[in-house]
Amino acid sequence: MLLSIVILFCDNDYQFLNRAVSSIKEHIKFDDYEIIAVDNREKEKSPINIENVKIVSAGNNLGMFEGRRFGFKYTQGKFVWNFDVDDLAIGDLYLEDFKDVDFIQTYYLYNPESNRKALLDKHLPSAYGANVWSRYYSRNILEKAYGLLNKPVIVPIFEDRLLFDLVNSFKPTYDYIERPIYQYNYSNVTNPEEIERRTKEMGTDSYDYVYIEVLKKPWWASLLKEKLTNLIRYKKYYGS
């Protein structure tokens, strides 16, 4: 198996699952892949059946980081793509896109309706971002990254960055697909009010555990590198 796609869904976004899966099936131009959907719902328990999609569940909401980690246990692919359920695949993906590296970074676009930042009106490609959905991680590097943790990691936001920094601690090799494959939909599912509510409910103990105990480095170090790298590539891409 070459590629495993892991999609989480919960009570307020499971209605997007069919749309996400359809976009994936439309744009993957090879047969050697699988789709694992992790059921993180707490209230709505009606059965979901989608052709050629394996639905798995721990019986409760594990959160984003642990939900993806749980889904990883069911994957067989050489590479793993963590896909947000309310987003879309928008570009074709081919066998020859996959190289013998620890991860493959692809460009992504924000949905046109989003005014999240002025720069994004030009659909700025991301070249370095920590986002898991714009990256195909190798099974080998994920096993190493997850293996650093000896207890659950429950965080309300920036779960992508935790995985990104865990992977980067192994100095991974990487390659680029320099065309947009993914569309991130900045929607009501990920609105600022919801993030603030989850932050207050869940606290930040896991951040301290990962950065202070495991990685032993400040959380802002890779964030600063990401911003500087994207600024350089923005100037190169647009010439201003």
Backbone as numpy.savetxt, mean C-alpha at the origin, in Angstrom:
# Nx Ny Nz CAx CAy CAz Cx Cy Cz
3.88 -18.76 -8.69 3.04 -17.55 -8.69 3.92 -16.30 -8.69
3.66 -15.39 -9.63 4.48 -14.18 -9.73 3.99 -13.08 -8.79
2.70 -12.79 -8.80 2.19 -11.61 -8.10 0.97 -11.95 -7.25
1.01 -11.51 -6.00 -0.15 -11.60 -5.11 -0.63 -10.19 -4.81
-1.93 -9.94 -4.99 -2.51 -8.64 -4.67 -3.34 -8.80 -3.40
-3.03 -7.99 -2.39 -3.74 -8.04 -1.11 -4.59 -6.78 -0.98
-5.90 -6.97 -0.79 -6.83 -5.85 -0.65 -7.55 -5.96 0.68
-7.48 -4.92 1.49 -8.24 -4.87 2.74 -9.56 -4.17 2.51
-10.60 -4.62 3.19 -11.86 -3.88 3.18 -12.51 -3.95 4.55
-13.23 -2.89 4.92 -13.88 -2.83 6.23 -15.33 -2.36 6.06
-15.98 -2.00 7.16 -17.41 -1.68 7.13 -17.74 -0.51 6.23
-16.88 0.50 6.16 -17.23 1.72 5.43 -16.68 1.78 4.01
-16.07 0.67 3.53 -15.55 0.73 2.17 -15.69 -0.57 1.37
-16.35 -1.60 1.93 -16.43 -2.89 1.24 -17.18 -2.79 -0.08
-18.01 -1.74 -0.24 -18.78 -1.59 -1.49 -17.87 -1.27 -2.68
-16.61 -0.92 -2.42 -15.68 -0.61 -3.50 -14.94 -1.84 -4.01
-15.09 -2.97 -3.33 -14.25 -4.14 -3.62 -14.40 -4.62 -5.06
-15.63 -4.76 -5.54 -15.85 -5.24 -6.90 -15.20 -4.33 -7.93
-15.31 -3.02 -7.72 -14.73 -2.05 -8.65 -13.21 -2.18 -8.70
-12.58 -2.29 -7.51 -11.13 -2.43 -7.44 -10.66 -3.71 -8.15
-11.35 -4.82 -7.86 -10.98 -6.10 -8.46 -11.13 -6.05 -9.98
-12.21 -5.45 -10.46 -12.43 -5.35 -11.91 -11.32 -4.56 -12.59
-10.87 -3.48 -11.95 -9.79 -2.68 -12.54 -8.48 -3.46 -12.58
-8.23 -4.26 -11.55 -7.02 -5.09 -11.52 -7.05 -6.12 -12.65
-8.17 -6.82 -12.78 -8.30 -7.86 -13.81 -8.19 -7.27 -15.21
-8.65 -6.05 -15.38 -8.58 -5.40 -16.69 -7.15 -5.06 -17.10
-6.32 -4.68 -16.12 -5.02 -4.12 -16.47 -3.83 -5.06 -16.26
-4.01 -6.18 -15.59 -2.90 -7.13 -15.48 -2.89 -8.02 -16.72
-1.81 -7.94 -17.47 -1.74 -8.60 -18.78 -0.98 -9.92 -18.73
-1.17 -10.67 -17.64 -0.65 -12.02 -17.53 -1.54 -12.78 -16.56
-1.40 -14.08 -16.55 -2.30 -14.93 -15.75 -1.73 -15.35 -14.40
-0.44 -15.14 -14.21 0.24 -15.67 -13.03 0.11 -14.73 -11.83
-1.12 -14.53 -11.37 -1.35 -13.68 -10.21 -2.56 -14.19 -9.43
-2.70 -13.70 -8.19 -3.82 -14.05 -7.34 -4.27 -12.80 -6.59
-5.54 -12.80 -6.17 -6.07 -11.69 -5.39 -6.57 -12.23 -4.05
-6.01 -11.67 -2.96 -6.42 -12.03 -1.60 -7.13 -10.81 -1.00
-8.37 -10.96 -0.60 -9.11 -9.87 0.03 -9.27 -10.16 1.52
-8.81 -9.23 2.35 -8.86 -9.39 3.81 -10.10 -8.68 4.34
-10.99 -9.44 4.94 -12.24 -8.91 5.48 -11.98 -8.34 6.88
-11.93 -7.00 6.96 -11.68 -6.32 8.23 -12.97 -5.78 8.84
-14.11 -6.26 8.37 -15.38 -5.71 8.84 -15.67 -6.13 10.29
-16.35 -5.23 10.99 -16.74 -5.50 12.37 -18.25 -5.64 12.53
-19.01 -4.93 11.71 -20.47 -4.91 11.85 -21.16 -5.68 10.73
-20.90 -5.30 9.50 -21.53 -5.92 8.35 -20.83 -7.25 8.04
-21.58 -8.36 8.17 -20.98 -9.67 8.00 -21.62 -10.47 6.86
-22.32 -9.80 5.96 -22.92 -10.52 4.84 -21.82 -11.13 3.98
-22.04 -12.35 3.46 -20.99 -13.02 2.69 -20.66 -12.28 1.40
-19.40 -12.30 1.00 -18.94 -11.70 -0.24 -18.25 -12.77 -1.07
-18.71 -12.92 -2.30 -18.11 -13.88 -3.20 -17.80 -13.20 -4.52
-16.52 -13.20 -4.91 -16.09 -12.63 -6.17 -15.23 -13.68 -6.88
-15.49 -13.87 -8.15 -14.78 -14.90 -8.91 -13.26 -14.68 -8.86
-12.56 -15.76 -8.55 -11.09 -15.77 -8.52 -10.51 -14.83 -7.47
-11.26 -14.57 -6.40 -10.77 -13.78 -5.28 -10.91 -14.62 -4.01
-9.82 -14.76 -3.26 -9.86 -15.50 -2.00 -10.13 -14.53 -0.86
-11.23 -14.73 -0.15 -11.60 -13.88 0.98 -11.09 -14.53 2.26
-10.32 -13.80 3.07 -9.80 -14.32 4.33 -10.16 -13.34 5.45
-10.27 -13.84 6.66 -10.64 -12.98 7.78 -10.10 -13.54 9.08
-9.70 -12.63 9.97 -9.28 -13.02 11.32 -10.47 -12.97 12.28
-11.63 -12.50 11.80 -12.82 -12.41 12.63 -13.01 -11.07 13.31
-12.05 -10.17 13.10 -12.15 -8.84 13.70 -11.32 -7.87 12.86
-11.43 -6.57 13.16 -10.69 -5.55 12.42 -9.26 -5.49 12.97
-8.30 -5.84 12.13 -6.90 -5.88 12.56 -6.19 -4.54 12.38
-6.85 -3.58 11.71 -6.17 -2.35 11.34 -5.44 -2.55 10.02
-4.91 -1.48 9.46 -4.31 -1.54 8.13 -3.00 -2.34 8.12
-2.09 -2.02 9.02 -0.77 -2.68 9.01 -0.91 -4.18 9.27
-1.59 -4.53 10.35 -1.72 -5.94 10.70 -2.65 -6.68 9.74
-3.62 -5.97 9.15 -4.47 -6.58 8.15 -3.68 -7.02 6.93
-2.78 -6.16 6.47 -1.92 -6.52 5.34 -0.96 -7.64 5.72
-0.46 -7.57 6.92 0.44 -8.63 7.40 -0.29 -9.97 7.47
-1.54 -9.92 7.91 -2.37 -11.13 7.96 -2.61 -11.67 6.54
-2.95 -10.78 5.61 -3.17 -11.20 4.24 -1.93 -11.80 3.60
-0.76 -11.29 3.99 0.51 -11.79 3.45 0.69 -13.28 3.74
0.16 -13.75 4.86 0.29 -15.17 5.22 -0.37 -16.09 4.19
-1.34 -15.56 3.45 -2.09 -16.37 2.49 -1.55 -16.23 1.07
-0.55 -15.41 0.87 -0.05 -15.17 -0.47 0.98 -16.22 -0.89
1.09 -16.39 -2.20 2.06 -17.33 -2.76 3.01 -16.65 -3.75
2.77 -15.39 -4.07 3.50 -14.72 -5.13 4.93 -14.37 -4.76
5.75 -14.25 -5.80 7.12 -13.78 -5.63 7.13 -12.30 -5.25
6.10 -11.56 -5.71 5.92 -10.16 -5.36 4.53 -9.97 -4.76
4.41 -8.94 -3.91 3.13 -8.64 -3.24 2.79 -7.18 -3.47
1.55 -6.95 -3.90 1.04 -5.60 -4.16 -0.09 -5.34 -3.17
0.09 -4.42 -2.24 -0.96 -4.03 -1.30 -1.81 -2.93 -1.95
-3.07 -3.25 -2.17 -3.97 -2.41 -2.98 -5.08 -1.87 -2.08
-5.28 -0.54 -2.08 -6.37 0.06 -1.30 -7.70 -0.18 -2.01
-8.70 -0.58 -1.26 -9.96 -1.03 -1.86 -10.72 0.08 -2.60
-10.52 1.34 -2.21 -11.25 2.42 -2.88 -10.47 3.04 -4.04
-9.36 2.42 -4.42 -8.53 2.93 -5.51 -8.71 2.08 -6.77
-7.95 2.44 -7.83 -8.12 1.78 -9.12 -6.77 1.49 -9.77
-6.69 0.39 -10.48 -5.59 0.16 -11.42 -5.96 0.89 -12.71
-5.03 1.68 -13.25 -5.34 2.48 -14.43 -4.35 2.27 -15.57
-3.29 1.50 -15.33 -2.29 1.25 -16.36 -1.99 -0.23 -16.46
-1.62 -0.69 -17.65 -1.36 -2.10 -17.88 -0.06 -2.54 -17.23
-0.07 -3.74 -16.69 1.08 -4.33 -16.01 1.45 -5.61 -16.74
2.75 -5.77 -17.06 3.22 -6.86 -17.89 4.25 -7.72 -17.15
4.41 -8.94 -17.63 5.41 -9.84 -17.04 6.80 -9.22 -17.03
7.15 -8.57 -18.12 8.51 -8.02 -18.24 8.76 -6.84 -17.31
7.72 -6.33 -16.64 7.91 -5.25 -15.67 8.60 -5.73 -14.40
8.61 -7.04 -14.16 9.13 -7.56 -12.90 10.58 -8.01 -13.06
11.44 -7.42 -12.22 12.87 -7.71 -12.23 13.25 -8.43 -10.94
14.47 -8.90 -10.89 14.97 -9.62 -9.71 15.52 -8.62 -8.69
14.59 -7.90 -8.04 14.95 -6.87 -7.05 14.04 -7.01 -5.83
14.32 -6.22 -4.81 13.52 -6.30 -3.58 12.18 -5.58 -3.69
12.14 -4.51 -4.47 10.83 -3.90 -4.75 10.88 -3.15 -6.07
9.70 -2.96 -6.63 9.54 -2.24 -7.88 8.60 -1.07 -7.62
9.09 0.13 -7.90 8.32 1.35 -7.66 7.65 1.79 -8.96
6.35 2.08 -8.89 5.64 2.58 -10.05 5.10 3.98 -9.79
4.84 4.72 -10.84 4.19 6.02 -10.69 2.72 5.82 -10.36
2.13 6.82 -9.70 0.69 6.79 -9.47 0.13 8.19 -9.66
-1.16 8.26 -9.86 -1.85 9.53 -10.03 -2.90 9.67 -8.94
-3.18 10.92 -8.57 -4.33 11.19 -7.71 -5.58 11.34 -8.57
-6.73 10.98 -8.01 -7.96 11.14 -8.77 -8.15 12.60 -9.16
-8.60 12.87 -10.38 -8.70 14.24 -10.88 -9.56 15.15 -10.02
-10.53 14.59 -9.29 -11.43 15.40 -8.47 -10.76 15.90 -7.20
-9.60 15.35 -6.87 -8.92 15.73 -5.63 -8.15 17.03 -5.81
-8.32 17.93 -4.86 -7.53 19.16 -4.82 -6.61 19.14 -3.60
-6.08 17.96 -3.32 -5.31 17.77 -2.10 -4.11 18.72 -2.02
-3.42 18.87 -3.15 -2.30 19.81 -3.23 -2.28 20.40 -4.63
-1.83 21.62 -4.76 -1.78 22.26 -6.06 -0.90 21.48 -7.04
0.22 20.94 -6.54 1.12 20.19 -7.41 0.43 19.01 -8.07
-0.52 18.43 -7.36 -1.15 17.22 -7.86 -2.14 17.49 -8.97
-2.48 18.76 -9.23 -3.32 19.07 -10.38 -2.62 18.68 -11.68
-1.29 18.63 -11.62 -0.51 18.22 -12.80 -0.25 16.72 -12.80
-0.84 16.01 -11.84 -0.65 14.56 -11.75 0.83 14.20 -11.60
1.44 14.78 -10.59 2.85 14.52 -10.32 3.09 13.04 -10.02
3.96 12.38 -10.79 4.29 10.98 -10.46 5.11 10.93 -9.18
4.89 9.92 -8.37 5.71 9.73 -7.18 6.83 8.75 -7.50
8.04 9.14 -7.20 9.19 8.29 -7.52 9.76 7.60 -6.30
9.47 8.09 -5.12 10.14 7.58 -3.94 9.18 7.30 -2.79
7.94 7.69 -2.92 7.00 7.70 -1.80 6.92 6.39 -1.04
6.55 6.50 0.21 6.47 5.33 1.08 5.21 4.51 0.85
4.32 4.98 0.00 3.01 4.34 -0.17 3.15 2.89 -0.64
2.51 1.98 0.07 2.62 0.56 -0.29 1.93 0.26 -1.59
0.90 1.02 -1.93 0.12 0.70 -3.13 0.81 1.10 -4.42
1.88 1.87 -4.37 2.64 2.21 -5.57 3.91 1.37 -5.67
3.93 0.25 -5.00 5.15 -0.53 -4.91 4.82 -2.02 -4.86
5.60 -2.80 -5.59 5.50 -4.26 -5.55 6.69 -4.78 -4.75
6.43 -5.24 -3.53 7.49 -5.75 -2.67 7.73 -7.23 -2.96
9.00 -7.64 -2.91 9.29 -9.06 -3.06 8.90 -9.79 -1.77
8.57 -11.05 -1.94 8.23 -11.87 -0.77 9.41 -11.91 0.20
10.60 -12.03 -0.33 11.80 -12.13 0.50 11.97 -10.91 1.41
11.80 -9.70 0.85 12.02 -8.49 1.65 10.90 -8.30 2.66
9.67 -8.70 2.33 8.57 -8.59 3.29 8.76 -9.56 4.46
9.23 -10.76 4.17 9.50 -11.71 5.25 10.54 -11.17 6.21
11.57 -10.52 5.68 12.60 -9.92 6.53 12.02 -8.77 7.36
11.24 -7.90 6.70 10.69 -6.73 7.38 9.73 -7.13 8.49
8.78 -7.99 8.17 7.83 -8.44 9.19 8.52 -9.23 10.29
9.62 -9.89 9.94 10.35 -10.69 10.92 11.02 -9.86 12.00
11.16 -8.55 11.79 11.74 -7.68 12.81 10.79 -7.45 13.99
9.52 -7.72 13.78 8.50 -7.38 14.78 8.12 -8.61 15.60
8.06 -8.43 16.91 7.67 -9.54 17.77 6.36 -9.27 18.50
5.63 -8.25 18.07 4.30 -8.00 18.61 3.49 -7.22 17.59
2.16 -7.19 17.72 1.32 -6.50 16.74 1.61 -5.00 16.69
1.46 -4.43 15.49 1.64 -3.00 15.28 0.28 -2.41 14.90
-0.28 -1.61 15.79 -1.60 -1.00 15.56 -1.43 0.50 15.51
-1.59 1.07 14.33 -1.43 2.51 14.15 -2.61 3.06 13.35
-3.02 4.32 13.63 -4.17 4.90 12.93 -3.85 5.44 11.55
-2.63 5.95 11.36 -2.22 6.52 10.08 -0.74 6.23 9.86
-0.26 6.47 8.65 1.15 6.31 8.29 1.64 4.87 8.45
0.72 3.91 8.31 1.14 2.52 8.38 2.05 2.16 7.20
1.85 2.87 6.06 2.72 2.65 4.90 4.18 2.95 5.26
4.36 4.06 5.99 5.72 4.49 6.30 6.42 3.50 7.24
5.67 2.89 8.14 6.30 1.91 9.02 6.87 0.76 8.21
6.08 0.23 7.26 6.57 -0.87 6.43 7.73 -0.40 5.55
7.60 0.79 4.99 8.64 1.38 4.14 9.97 1.45 4.90
9.96 1.91 6.13 11.20 2.06 6.89 11.74 0.71 7.37
10.85 -0.22 7.67 11.31 -1.57 8.02 12.02 -2.21 6.83
11.45 -2.08 5.65 12.08 -2.63 4.44 13.42 -1.93 4.17
13.44 -0.60 4.29 14.65 0.15 3.98 15.80 -0.14 4.94
15.50 -0.69 6.09 16.57 -1.03 7.04 17.47 -2.14 6.49
17.01 -2.84 5.43 17.80 -3.91 4.82 18.52 -3.44 3.55
18.49 -2.12 3.28 19.12 -1.56 2.08 18.68 -2.32 0.83
17.39 -2.27 0.51 16.84 -3.08 -0.59 17.29 -2.60 -1.97
17.31 -3.53 -2.90 17.50 -3.20 -4.31 16.13 -2.88 -4.91
16.11 -2.08 -5.97 14.81 -1.67 -6.52 14.94 -1.30 -7.99
13.78 -1.20 -8.62 13.69 -0.79 -10.02 12.44 0.06 -10.16
12.31 0.78 -11.29 11.16 1.65 -11.54 10.36 1.16 -12.74
9.05 1.38 -12.65 8.19 1.37 -13.83 7.77 2.81 -14.03
8.31 3.47 -15.02 8.12 4.91 -15.15 6.89 5.25 -15.98
5.77 4.74 -15.53 4.47 5.10 -16.10 3.42 4.87 -15.02
2.32 5.58 -15.05 1.31 5.41 -13.99 0.55 4.10 -14.14
0.49 3.36 -13.04 -0.24 2.09 -12.99 -1.46 2.22 -12.07
-1.40 3.14 -11.13 -2.33 3.17 -10.00 -2.94 4.56 -9.85
-4.21 4.60 -9.50 -4.87 5.87 -9.17 -5.32 5.85 -7.71
-4.76 6.77 -6.93 -5.14 6.93 -5.53 -6.33 7.87 -5.44
-7.40 7.38 -4.89 -8.62 8.17 -4.77 -8.72 8.75 -3.36
-8.43 10.03 -3.25 -8.54 10.73 -1.96 -10.01 11.00 -1.71
-10.66 10.11 -0.96 -12.11 10.12 -0.84 -12.55 10.27 0.60
-13.84 10.16 0.81 -14.40 10.29 2.17 -13.95 9.16 3.08
-13.52 8.05 2.48 -13.06 6.92 3.29 -11.80 7.29 4.07
-11.00 8.19 3.50 -9.74 8.59 4.16 -9.76 10.08 4.48
-10.87 10.58 4.97 -10.95 12.02 5.23 -10.22 12.39 6.52
-9.79 13.65 6.65 -9.00 14.08 7.82 -9.71 13.88 9.15
-11.03 14.06 9.18 -11.77 13.90 10.43 -11.71 12.46 10.93
-11.81 11.52 9.99 -11.73 10.12 10.36 -10.35 9.77 10.88
-9.31 10.30 10.23 -7.94 10.06 10.68 -7.73 10.61 12.09
-8.24 11.82 12.35 -8.10 12.41 13.68 -8.80 11.56 14.73
-9.99 11.06 14.39 -10.74 10.22 15.34 -9.96 8.94 15.66
-9.41 8.29 14.63 -8.67 7.06 14.85 -7.39 7.31 15.65
-6.77 8.45 15.42 -5.55 8.80 16.15 -5.83 8.90 17.65
-6.94 9.56 18.01 -7.29 9.72 19.41 -7.65 8.39 20.04
-8.32 7.51 19.27 -8.76 6.23 19.81 -7.60 5.25 20.02
-6.64 5.26 19.10 -5.65 4.20 19.07 -4.30 4.58 19.66
-4.02 5.88 19.77 -2.75 6.27 20.34 -1.58 6.04 19.40
-0.37 6.18 19.91 0.82 6.08 19.07 1.89 5.16 19.65
1.52 4.24 20.51 2.51 3.35 21.13 3.29 2.55 20.11
2.64 2.13 19.03 3.31 1.30 18.03 4.38 2.08 17.28
4.18 3.37 17.08 5.22 4.18 16.46 6.48 4.15 17.31
6.31 4.32 18.62 7.45 4.30 19.53 8.16 2.95 19.48
7.37 1.89 19.44 7.95 0.55 19.40 8.80 0.36 18.15
8.23 0.70 16.97 8.94 0.47 15.71 10.18 1.34 15.59
10.05 2.64 15.90 11.17 3.55 15.65 12.20 3.57 16.77
11.75 3.50 18.01 12.68 3.58 19.13 13.31 2.21 19.44
12.47 1.16 19.49 12.97 -0.15 19.88 13.55 -0.95 18.72
12.86 -0.94 17.57 13.27 -1.81 16.46 14.28 -1.12 15.54
13.91 0.05 15.00 14.75 0.72 14.01 15.81 1.63 14.62
15.52 2.12 15.82 16.46 2.99 16.54 16.88 4.20 15.70
15.89 4.89 15.15 16.15 6.11 14.39 14.92 6.99 14.43
15.07 8.30 14.21 13.91 9.19 14.26 12.95 8.94 13.09
11.65 9.08 13.35 10.64 8.79 12.33 10.72 9.74 11.15
11.24 10.97 11.37 11.19 11.98 10.31 12.31 11.86 9.29
13.29 11.00 9.53 14.46 10.93 8.64 14.08 10.52 7.22
13.31 9.43 7.07 12.96 8.99 5.72 11.92 9.90 5.09
11.09 10.53 5.92 10.10 11.47 5.38 10.79 12.64 4.70
11.84 13.16 5.33 12.58 14.27 4.75 13.25 13.85 3.44
13.83 12.66 3.42 14.47 12.17 2.20 13.45 12.02 1.08
12.27 11.52 1.41 11.22 11.35 0.40 10.83 12.69 -0.21
10.61 13.71 0.63 10.18 15.01 0.14 11.24 15.64 -0.77
12.50 15.54 -0.38 13.57 16.11 -1.18 13.72 15.38 -2.52
13.61 14.06 -2.48 13.74 13.28 -3.71 12.61 13.59 -4.68
11.39 13.68 -4.18 10.26 13.98 -5.05 10.35 15.40 -5.61
10.91 16.33 -4.83 11.08 17.69 -5.33 12.05 17.71 -6.51
13.15 16.98 -6.37 14.14 16.91 -7.45 13.53 16.29 -8.71
12.81 15.20 -8.52 12.22 14.53 -9.68 11.10 15.36 -10.29
10.40 16.13 -9.49 9.36 17.03 -10.02 9.98 18.06 -10.96
11.08 18.64 -10.54 11.75 19.65 -11.37 12.27 19.01 -12.67
12.76 17.80 -12.56 13.25 17.11 -13.75 12.11 16.78 -14.70
10.98 16.36 -14.12 9.84 15.90 -14.94 9.17 17.06 -15.65
9.00 18.17 -14.96 8.28 19.31 -15.54 9.21 20.43 -16.03
10.47 20.37 -15.64 11.41 21.37 -16.12 11.30 22.71 -15.45
10.63 22.78 -14.29 10.50 24.05 -13.56 10.25 23.76 -12.10
